[in-house]
Amino acid sequence: MTTLSRVLKVAILVTDVPMAEVCQRRGDYYTMFTRCLQQAGRQLYPPVTVETEGFDVVNEPFRYPENPSAWDAILITGSKADSYRDLPWITRLVDYVRTTVPQYPQLKWLGICFGHQIIARAFGVTPEVSPLGWEVGPTTVKLTDTGRQVLGAPTYSSLTLLQLHRDVVEGCPEGFQVLGYSNKCSNHSMVKGNQVLTVQGHPEFTNDVVEVVVRARRETGAIPRDVADACLEKISDNNDSLWFTARMLRFALGE
């Protein structure tokens, strides 16, 4: 019996370029997201063929998907930029989200880390620097009742996702619901109906990406040495990145 593959078209709004060593190991953010989405798609039944196109909204700030209805989903990547700043490309991205979400109700949105924060800002909650400091490496994200329902995980109390952030979303925009939280972040994931799904973590990251970035930022002093050392000691392959990515695909498919 032949199993027909479904096709999901995802526009990826790229908001940063990783450091050189990360690019050498794993590629840029567009490459990392395409890889993880396609890997997760192959694990679904029936399998999902994920087709992507990248849009560099930082260096080509006016190049957005020309016809959003031609896409099944739009994904906003992570970035080292501060999502609360009023840089022209950031405010343009916030405005694009604010106007496009209601204009195209069938279009799904996925926000990752910086993308999670940008979507929160577009709908009224400004991200901020956490007074609790950095959250890095594999981190327990506790699920709310809504989180278990939306993610199709009725028996799960928590997930383990890779983190690399100091900025957080505290509170939840009107019309959204919180899916998960951690000891340092009250809104680690949120959903708006069947249209928008976001997460503060990095399902596209692998352990070596986290290690490279954390080591580099430890050396510059951006991440305190004790926080970086604790992260590097607990890095392992025991996380739910692939599972969460598959769940994002199911959300984008309307399942």
Buried (B, 14 or more C-beta within 10 A) or exposed (E): EEEEEBEBBBBBBBBBBBBEBBBEBBBBBBBBBBBBBBBBBEEBEEEBEBBBEBBBBBEEBEEBBEEBEEBBBBBBBBBBBBBBEEEEBBEBBBEBBBEBBEEBEEBBBBBBBBBBBBBBBBBEBEBBEBEEEBBBBBBEBBBBEBBBBBBEBEEBEBBBBBBBBBBBBBBBBEEBBBBBBBEBBBBBBBBBEEBBBBBBBBBBBBBEBBBBBBBBBBEEEBBEEEBBEEBBEEBEEEBBBEBBBBBBBBBBBEE
